[in-house]
């Protein structure tokens, strides 16, 4: 692996996407070096039936080079955490 900085390495991105087009677009930002955090609902609230299992090949491919955080955005605590992250983000998708 090279130690050269990637072109988007100074960007901080929050990814709230869940269908094919959104994760694919944000994956491109991550592949070019952006620091991406995928914000997901807690497992018990995640009723997403559009994608594969979290550990499946398709999910792993769509979300490569991303970190993840489970937040319940329906609670005050979850909203407060998200707003703190959003204040620092360069991009929210």
Secondary structure, DSSP 8 states (H G I E B T S, - for coil): ------TTTT-EEEE---SHHHHHHHHHHHHTT-EEEEEE--GGG----SS--TTSHHHHHHTTTEEEEE--TTSHHHHHHHHHHHHH-SEE-
